Structure formats: C-alpha cells, structure tokens
Amino acid sequence: MKYNTNKKSSITLPPQELEVVKKLMKSLKVKSKVEIIRKGLFMLKAQTDRKELKKAFAEAAKITRKELKKEIEELDHLSGEGLD
C-alpha cells in the first residue's frame, strides 16, 4: 500500500500511551507503531459507524411502531367481523 509522502503527519504520545502501543505491537505481532495506530483508528471508525447505524435504526423503528399502531387501531373494528 503506497501513501502520499508529501502529506505525512507526526504525533507524540505520552510515555504511558507509548507503552500501550509497544505492548500491542508485541501481542499482535505487528512491526510498526504506525500500524497499531491505523488499526486503532479503523476500529474507532467502525465503532462510530455502528453507533450511527444503531441510532438511525432506532429512529426508524420508532416511526414504524407509531405507524403500525395507527394502522392496527384503524383496522381493529374488523377483527370481530364474520365471527359467530
């Protein structure tokens, strides 16, 4: 994977966070700190995307429930028709 080398960035981590990165490098058998940071960013993005999707689903379900309740109320009078 090639990256545009003209737009590089650099960050500095406090010692405690750097130790976390180093431990993750060992446990995940990753060769660079950058790869750990990238994996973390991708995971954070995926989690954020899921939260947004969950929020949208909850809103759609709420709207659907209201509409379904309304339709059931409109048709409720038919439930006893034709029964002896």
Backbone atoms as SQL, in Angstrom:
CREATE TABLE atoms (id INTEGER PRIMARY KEY, chain TEXT, resi INTEGER, resn TEXT, atom TEXT, x REAL, y REAL, z REAL);
INSERT INTO atoms VALUES
  (1, 'A', 1, 'MET', 'N', 0.844, -1.162, 0.000),
  (2, 'A', 1, 'MET', 'CA', 0.000, 0.000, 0.000),
  (3, 'A', 1, 'MET', 'C', 0.897, 1.234, 0.000),
  (4, 'A', 2, 'LYS', 'N', 0.736, 2.098, -0.979),
  (5, 'A', 2, 'LYS', 'CA', 1.557, 3.303, -1.052),
  (6, 'A', 2, 'LYS', 'C', 0.782, 4.489, -0.497),
  (7, 'A', 3, 'TYR', 'N', 1.493, 5.354, 0.161),
  (8, 'A', 3, 'TYR', 'CA', 0.899, 6.554, 0.740),
  (9, 'A', 3, 'TYR', 'C', 1.562, 7.779, 0.131),
  (10, 'A', 4, 'ASN', 'N', 0.821, 8.848, 0.077),
  (11, 'A', 4, 'ASN', 'CA', 1.350, 10.104, -0.434),
  (12, 'A', 4, 'ASN', 'C', 2.325, 10.653, 0.597),
  (13, 'A', 5, 'THR', 'N', 3.594, 10.601, 0.303),
  (14, 'A', 5, 'THR', 'CA', 4.623, 11.021, 1.258),
  (15, 'A', 5, 'THR', 'C', 4.684, 12.532, 1.435),
  (16, 'A', 6, 'ASN', 'N', 4.009, 13.287, 0.588),
  (17, 'A', 6, 'ASN', 'CA', 4.002, 14.739, 0.725),
  (18, 'A', 6, 'ASN', 'C', 3.094, 15.205, 1.852),
  (19, 'A', 7, 'LYS', 'N', 2.221, 14.322, 2.329),
  (20, 'A', 7, 'LYS', 'CA', 1.244, 14.731, 3.344),
  (21, 'A', 7, 'LYS', 'C', 1.393, 13.892, 4.609),
  (22, 'A', 8, 'LYS', 'N', 2.587, 13.744, 5.093),
  (23, 'A', 8, 'LYS', 'CA', 2.819, 12.976, 6.310),
  (24, 'A', 8, 'LYS', 'C', 2.503, 13.824, 7.528),
  (25, 'A', 9, 'SER', 'N', 2.214, 13.122, 8.606),
  (26, 'A', 9, 'SER', 'CA', 1.946, 13.780, 9.872),
  (27, 'A', 9, 'SER', 'C', 2.722, 13.058, 10.958),
  (28, 'A', 10, 'SER', 'N', 2.937, 13.730, 12.033),
  (29, 'A', 10, 'SER', 'CA', 3.666, 13.138, 13.139),
  (30, 'A', 10, 'SER', 'C', 2.916, 13.421, 14.429),
  (31, 'A', 11, 'ILE', 'N', 2.897, 12.446, 15.329),
  (32, 'A', 11, 'ILE', 'CA', 2.269, 12.667, 16.634),
  (33, 'A', 11, 'ILE', 'C', 3.241, 12.256, 17.728),
  (34, 'A', 12, 'THR', 'N', 3.041, 12.821, 18.893),
  (35, 'A', 12, 'THR', 'CA', 3.846, 12.464, 20.059),
  (36, 'A', 12, 'THR', 'C', 2.890, 11.926, 21.116),
  (37, 'A', 13, 'LEU', 'N', 3.232, 10.758, 21.650),
  (38, 'A', 13, 'LEU', 'CA', 2.403, 10.150, 22.675),
  (39, 'A', 13, 'LEU', 'C', 3.082, 10.264, 24.035),
  (40, 'A', 14, 'PRO', 'N', 2.288, 10.421, 25.071),
  (41, 'A', 14, 'PRO', 'CA', 2.866, 10.368, 26.419),
  (42, 'A', 14, 'PRO', 'C', 3.438, 8.968, 26.668),
  (43, 'A', 15, 'PRO', 'N', 4.386, 8.851, 27.587),
  (44, 'A', 15, 'PRO', 'CA', 5.048, 7.559, 27.831),
  (45, 'A', 15, 'PRO', 'C', 4.073, 6.399, 28.103),
  (46, 'A', 16, 'GLN', 'N', 3.004, 6.654, 28.861),
  (47, 'A', 16, 'GLN', 'CA', 2.059, 5.583, 29.180),
  (48, 'A', 16, 'GLN', 'C', 1.368, 5.052, 27.920),
  (49, 'A', 17, 'GLU', 'N', 0.980, 5.949, 27.039),
  (50, 'A', 17, 'GLU', 'CA', 0.307, 5.550, 25.805),
  (51, 'A', 17, 'GLU', 'C', 1.278, 4.864, 24.853),
  (52, 'A', 18, 'LEU', 'N', 2.510, 5.318, 24.834),
  (53, 'A', 18, 'LEU', 'CA', 3.533, 4.679, 24.008),
  (54, 'A', 18, 'LEU', 'C', 3.761, 3.243, 24.473),
  (55, 'A', 19, 'GLU', 'N', 3.734, 3.024, 25.779),
  (56, 'A', 19, 'GLU', 'CA', 3.880, 1.666, 26.315),
  (57, 'A', 19, 'GLU', 'C', 2.721, 0.778, 25.864),
  (58, 'A', 20, 'VAL', 'N', 1.524, 1.319, 25.826),
  (59, 'A', 20, 'VAL', 'CA', 0.361, 0.562, 25.343),
  (60, 'A', 20, 'VAL', 'C', 0.593, 0.151, 23.892),
  (61, 'A', 21, 'VAL', 'N', 1.060, 1.083, 23.089),
  (62, 'A', 21, 'VAL', 'CA', 1.332, 0.800, 21.673),
  (63, 'A', 21, 'VAL', 'C', 2.384, -0.302, 21.557),
  (64, 'A', 22, 'LYS', 'N', 3.446, -0.216, 22.336),
  (65, 'A', 22, 'LYS', 'CA', 4.516, -1.216, 22.280),
  (66, 'A', 22, 'LYS', 'C', 4.010, -2.597, 22.694),
  (67, 'A', 23, 'LYS', 'N', 3.184, -2.642, 23.747),
  (68, 'A', 23, 'LYS', 'CA', 2.622, -3.928, 24.188),
  (69, 'A', 23, 'LYS', 'C', 1.713, -4.521, 23.122),
  (70, 'A', 24, 'LEU', 'N', 0.939, -3.666, 22.474),
  (71, 'A', 24, 'LEU', 'CA', 0.070, -4.141, 21.398),
  (72, 'A', 24, 'LEU', 'C', 0.887, -4.652, 20.219),
  (73, 'A', 25, 'MET', 'N', 1.993, -3.982, 19.932),
  (74, 'A', 25, 'MET', 'CA', 2.867, -4.435, 18.846),
  (75, 'A', 25, 'MET', 'C', 3.337, -5.865, 19.115),
  (76, 'A', 26, 'LYS', 'N', 3.725, -6.119, 20.368),
  (77, 'A', 26, 'LYS', 'CA', 4.199, -7.454, 20.730),
  (78, 'A', 26, 'LYS', 'C', 3.069, -8.480, 20.651),
  (79, 'A', 27, 'SER', 'N', 1.951, -8.165, 21.288),
  (80, 'A', 27, 'SER', 'CA', 0.878, -9.158, 21.359),
  (81, 'A', 27, 'SER', 'C', 0.221, -9.413, 20.001),
  (82, 'A', 28, 'LEU', 'N', 0.177, -8.405, 19.146),
  (83, 'A', 28, 'LEU', 'CA', -0.423, -8.571, 17.820),
  (84, 'A', 28, 'LEU', 'C', 0.604, -8.928, 16.747),
  (85, 'A', 29, 'LYS', 'N', 1.870, -8.976, 17.158),
  (86, 'A', 29, 'LYS', 'CA', 2.977, -9.289, 16.240),
  (87, 'A', 29, 'LYS', 'C', 2.973, -8.344, 15.037),
  (88, 'A', 30, 'VAL', 'N', 2.888, -7.064, 15.354),
  (89, 'A', 30, 'VAL', 'CA', 2.881, -6.005, 14.344),
  (90, 'A', 30, 'VAL', 'C', 4.267, -5.378, 14.328),
  (91, 'A', 31, 'LYS', 'N', 4.718, -4.976, 13.161),
  (92, 'A', 31, 'LYS', 'CA', 6.100, -4.499, 13.008),
  (93, 'A', 31, 'LYS', 'C', 6.281, -3.003, 13.242),
  (94, 'A', 32, 'SER', 'N', 5.180, -2.223, 13.222),
  (95, 'A', 32, 'SER', 'CA', 5.384, -0.781, 13.389),
  (96, 'A', 32, 'SER', 'C', 4.309, -0.162, 14.280),
  (97, 'A', 33, 'LYS', 'N', 4.697, 0.921, 14.913),
  (98, 'A', 33, 'LYS', 'CA', 3.765, 1.673, 15.754),
  (99, 'A', 33, 'LYS', 'C', 2.640, 2.254, 14.900),
  (100, 'A', 34, 'VAL', 'N', 2.998, 2.672, 13.694),
  (101, 'A', 34, 'VAL', 'CA', 2.017, 3.276, 12.782),
  (102, 'A', 34, 'VAL', 'C', 0.895, 2.284, 12.484),
  (103, 'A', 35, 'GLU', 'N', 1.258, 1.027, 12.308),
  (104, 'A', 35, 'GLU', 'CA', 0.242, 0.010, 12.009),
  (105, 'A', 35, 'GLU', 'C', -0.729, -0.154, 13.184),
  (106, 'A', 36, 'ILE', 'N', -0.229, -0.085, 14.397),
  (107, 'A', 36, 'ILE', 'CA', -1.089, -0.164, 15.588),
  (108, 'A', 36, 'ILE', 'C', -2.046, 1.022, 15.616),
  (109, 'A', 37, 'ILE', 'N', -1.522, 2.222, 15.364),
  (110, 'A', 37, 'ILE', 'CA', -2.364, 3.422, 15.363),
  (111, 'A', 37, 'ILE', 'C', -3.427, 3.312, 14.273),
  (112, 'A', 38, 'ARG', 'N', -3.034, 2.856, 13.075),
  (113, 'A', 38, 'ARG', 'CA', -4.001, 2.691, 11.973),
  (114, 'A', 38, 'ARG', 'C', -5.113, 1.722, 12.349),
  (115, 'A', 39, 'LYS', 'N', -4.712, 0.565, 12.919),
  (116, 'A', 39, 'LYS', 'CA', -5.708, -0.434, 13.327),
  (117, 'A', 39, 'LYS', 'C', -6.666, 0.173, 14.350),
  (118, 'A', 40, 'GLY', 'N', -6.124, 0.926, 15.285),
  (119, 'A', 40, 'GLY', 'CA', -6.959, 1.578, 16.300),
  (120, 'A', 40, 'GLY', 'C', -7.932, 2.579, 15.684),
  (121, 'A', 41, 'LEU', 'N', -7.453, 3.344, 14.725),
  (122, 'A', 41, 'LEU', 'CA', -8.323, 4.317, 14.054),
  (123, 'A', 41, 'LEU', 'C', -9.427, 3.631, 13.255),
  (124, 'A', 42, 'PHE', 'N', -9.088, 2.545, 12.557),
  (125, 'A', 42, 'PHE', 'CA', -10.099, 1.804, 11.796),
  (126, 'A', 42, 'PHE', 'C', -11.147, 1.209, 12.733),
  (127, 'A', 43, 'MET', 'N', -10.705, 0.693, 13.885),
  (128, 'A', 43, 'MET', 'CA', -11.648, 0.136, 14.856),
  (129, 'A', 43, 'MET', 'C', -12.557, 1.229, 15.423),
  (130, 'A', 44, 'LEU', 'N', -11.987, 2.380, 15.711),
  (131, 'A', 44, 'LEU', 'CA', -12.763, 3.503, 16.223),
  (132, 'A', 44, 'LEU', 'C', -13.785, 3.964, 15.198),
  (133, 'A', 45, 'LYS', 'N', -13.374, 4.031, 13.944),
  (134, 'A', 45, 'LYS', 'CA', -14.294, 4.430, 12.879),
  (135, 'A', 45, 'LYS', 'C', -15.434, 3.421, 12.745),
  (136, 'A', 46, 'ALA', 'N', -15.104, 2.133, 12.786),
  (137, 'A', 46, 'ALA', 'CA', -16.129, 1.089, 12.673),
  (138, 'A', 46, 'ALA', 'C', -17.117, 1.180, 13.826),
  (139, 'A', 47, 'GLN', 'N', -16.613, 1.426, 15.026),
  (140, 'A', 47, 'GLN', 'CA', -17.486, 1.545, 16.197),
  (141, 'A', 47, 'GLN', 'C', -18.394, 2.764, 16.060),
  (142, 'A', 48, 'THR', 'N', -17.836, 3.871, 15.597),
  (143, 'A', 48, 'THR', 'CA', -18.614, 5.090, 15.409),
  (144, 'A', 48, 'THR', 'C', -19.685, 4.884, 14.340),
  (145, 'A', 49, 'ASP', 'N', -19.310, 4.222, 13.243),
  (146, 'A', 49, 'ASP', 'CA', -20.279, 3.937, 12.182),
  (147, 'A', 49, 'ASP', 'C', -21.414, 3.071, 12.703),
  (148, 'A', 50, 'ARG', 'N', -21.088, 2.065, 13.540),
  (149, 'A', 50, 'ARG', 'CA', -22.124, 1.197, 14.106),
  (150, 'A', 50, 'ARG', 'C', -23.055, 1.989, 15.011),
  (151, 'A', 51, 'LYS', 'N', -22.502, 2.912, 15.784),
  (152, 'A', 51, 'LYS', 'CA', -23.341, 3.734, 16.666),
  (153, 'A', 51, 'LYS', 'C', -24.313, 4.571, 15.846),
  (154, 'A', 52, 'GLU', 'N', -23.836, 5.149, 14.757),
  (155, 'A', 52, 'GLU', 'CA', -24.704, 5.952, 13.892),
  (156, 'A', 52, 'GLU', 'C', -25.775, 5.086, 13.252),
  (157, 'A', 53, 'LEU', 'N', -25.395, 3.884, 12.819),
  (158, 'A', 53, 'LEU', 'CA', -26.359, 2.965, 12.216),
  (159, 'A', 53, 'LEU', 'C', -27.405, 2.539, 13.238),
  (160, 'A', 54, 'LYS', 'N', -26.961, 2.244, 14.452),
  (161, 'A', 54, 'LYS', 'CA', -27.877, 1.845, 15.523),
  (162, 'A', 54, 'LYS', 'C', -28.855, 2.980, 15.845),
  (163, 'A', 55, 'LYS', 'N', -28.352, 4.201, 15.861),
  (164, 'A', 55, 'LYS', 'CA', -29.194, 5.370, 16.128),
  (165, 'A', 55, 'LYS', 'C', -30.243, 5.528, 15.019),
  (166, 'A', 56, 'ALA', 'N', -29.835, 5.389, 13.771),
  (167, 'A', 56, 'ALA', 'CA', -30.761, 5.509, 12.639),
  (168, 'A', 56, 'ALA', 'C', -31.798, 4.390, 12.678),
  (169, 'A', 57, 'PHE', 'N', -31.368, 3.173, 13.029),
  (170, 'A', 57, 'PHE', 'CA', -32.289, 2.050, 13.116),
  (171, 'A', 57, 'PHE', 'C', -33.318, 2.290, 14.216),
  (172, 'A', 58, 'ALA', 'N', -32.878, 2.783, 15.361),
  (173, 'A', 58, 'ALA', 'CA', -33.787, 3.054, 16.474),
  (174, 'A', 58, 'ALA', 'C', -34.830, 4.099, 16.075),
  (175, 'A', 59, 'GLU', 'N', -34.405, 5.119, 15.373),
  (176, 'A', 59, 'GLU', 'CA', -35.335, 6.167, 14.926),
  (177, 'A', 59, 'GLU', 'C', -36.347, 5.600, 13.927),
  (178, 'A', 60, 'ALA', 'N', -35.877, 4.773, 12.994),
  (179, 'A', 60, 'ALA', 'CA', -36.778, 4.158, 12.012),
  (180, 'A', 60, 'ALA', 'C', -37.770, 3.229, 12.705),
  (181, 'A', 61, 'ALA', 'N', -37.308, 2.471, 13.689),
  (182, 'A', 61, 'ALA', 'CA', -38.183, 1.560, 14.426),
  (183, 'A', 61, 'ALA', 'C', -39.253, 2.339, 15.183),
  (184, 'A', 62, 'LYS', 'N', -38.868, 3.465, 15.736),
  (185, 'A', 62, 'LYS', 'CA', -39.806, 4.312, 16.477),
  (186, 'A', 62, 'LYS', 'C', -40.918, 4.818, 15.547),
  (187, 'A', 63, 'ILE', 'N', -40.536, 5.277, 14.373),
  (188, 'A', 63, 'ILE', 'CA', -41.506, 5.761, 13.386),
  (189, 'A', 63, 'ILE', 'C', -42.409, 4.620, 12.927),
  (190, 'A', 64, 'THR', 'N', -41.802, 3.460, 12.674),
  (191, 'A', 64, 'THR', 'CA', -42.557, 2.291, 12.221),
  (192, 'A', 64, 'THR', 'C', -43.574, 1.859, 13.271),
  (193, 'A', 65, 'ARG', 'N', -43.169, 1.854, 14.538),
  (194, 'A', 65, 'ARG', 'CA', -44.096, 1.470, 15.619),
  (195, 'A', 65, 'ARG', 'C', -45.304, 2.391, 15.651),
  (196, 'A', 66, 'LYS', 'N', -45.072, 3.683, 15.506),
  (197, 'A', 66, 'LYS', 'CA', -46.182, 4.644, 15.519),
  (198, 'A', 66, 'LYS', 'C', -47.143, 4.367, 14.368),
  (199, 'A', 67, 'GLU', 'N', -46.591, 4.135, 13.181),
  (200, 'A', 67, 'GLU', 'CA', -47.423, 3.864, 12.006),
  (201, 'A', 67, 'GLU', 'C', -48.175, 2.548, 12.157),
  (202, 'A', 68, 'LEU', 'N', -47.517, 1.518, 12.672),
  (203, 'A', 68, 'LEU', 'CA', -48.148, 0.220, 12.852),
  (204, 'A', 68, 'LEU', 'C', -49.291, 0.316, 13.861),
  (205, 'A', 69, 'LYS', 'N', -49.067, 1.019, 14.945),
  (206, 'A', 69, 'LYS', 'CA', -50.109, 1.189, 15.965),
  (207, 'A', 69, 'LYS', 'C', -51.321, 1.885, 15.357),
  (208, 'A', 70, 'LYS', 'N', -51.075, 2.899, 14.566),
  (209, 'A', 70, 'LYS', 'CA', -52.156, 3.635, 13.907),
  (210, 'A', 70, 'LYS', 'C', -52.946, 2.719, 12.969),
  (211, 'A', 71, 'GLU', 'N', -52.240, 1.911, 12.173),
  (212, 'A', 71, 'GLU', 'CA', -52.911, 1.004, 11.244),
  (213, 'A', 71, 'GLU', 'C', -53.720, -0.050, 11.984),
  (214, 'A', 72, 'ILE', 'N', -53.194, -0.589, 13.072),
  (215, 'A', 72, 'ILE', 'CA', -53.918, -1.585, 13.864),
  (216, 'A', 72, 'ILE', 'C', -55.185, -0.974, 14.447),
  (217, 'A', 73, 'GLU', 'N', -55.074, 0.239, 14.958),
  (218, 'A', 73, 'GLU', 'CA', -56.252, 0.915, 15.513),
  (219, 'A', 73, 'GLU', 'C', -57.310, 1.132, 14.431),
  (220, 'A', 74, 'GLU', 'N', -56.881, 1.480, 13.225),
  (221, 'A', 74, 'GLU', 'CA', -57.823, 1.702, 12.120),
  (222, 'A', 74, 'GLU', 'C', -58.521, 0.414, 11.689),
  (223, 'A', 75, 'LEU', 'N', -57.848, -0.700, 11.806),
  (224, 'A', 75, 'LEU', 'CA', -58.402, -1.979, 11.358),
  (225, 'A', 75, 'LEU', 'C', -59.004, -2.807, 12.496),
  (226, 'A', 76, 'ASP', 'N', -58.860, -2.363, 13.716),
  (227, 'A', 76, 'ASP', 'CA', -59.287, -3.135, 14.871),
  (228, 'A', 76, 'ASP', 'C', -60.783, -3.488, 14.829),
  (229, 'A', 77, 'HIS', 'N', -61.583, -2.587, 14.331),
  (230, 'A', 77, 'HIS', 'CA', -63.026, -2.844, 14.290),
  (231, 'A', 77, 'HIS', 'C', -63.381, -4.025, 13.382),
  (232, 'A', 78, 'LEU', 'N', -62.488, -4.406, 12.498),
  (233, 'A', 78, 'LEU', 'CA', -62.730, -5.526, 11.596),
  (234, 'A', 78, 'LEU', 'C', -62.425, -6.891, 12.231),
  (235, 'A', 79, 'SER', 'N', -61.749, -6.885, 13.358),
  (236, 'A', 79, 'SER', 'CA', -61.285, -8.138, 13.950),
  (237, 'A', 79, 'SER', 'C', -62.413, -9.069, 14.356),
  (238, 'A', 80, 'GLY', 'N', -63.578, -8.537, 14.677),
  (239, 'A', 80, 'GLY', 'CA', -64.691, -9.383, 15.103),
  (240, 'A', 80, 'GLY', 'C', -65.670, -9.702, 14.011),
  (241, 'A', 81, 'GLU', 'N', -65.499, -9.164, 12.823),
  (242, 'A', 81, 'GLU', 'CA', -66.443, -9.378, 11.735),
  (243, 'A', 81, 'GLU', 'C', -66.425, -10.824, 11.273),
  (244, 'A', 82, 'GLY', 'N', -67.605, -11.359, 11.018),
  (245, 'A', 82, 'GLY', 'CA', -67.717, -12.691, 10.489),
  (246, 'A', 82, 'GLY', 'C', -67.608, -13.787, 11.531),
  (247, 'A', 83, 'LEU', 'N', -67.458, -13.416, 12.786),
  (248, 'A', 83, 'LEU', 'CA', -67.375, -14.409, 13.854),
  (249, 'A', 83, 'LEU', 'C', -68.759, -14.575, 14.478),
  (250, 'A', 84, 'ASP', 'N', -69.118, -15.804, 14.765),
  (251, 'A', 84, 'ASP', 'CA', -70.419, -16.056, 15.410),
  (252, 'A', 84, 'ASP', 'C', -70.284, -16.080, 16.902);
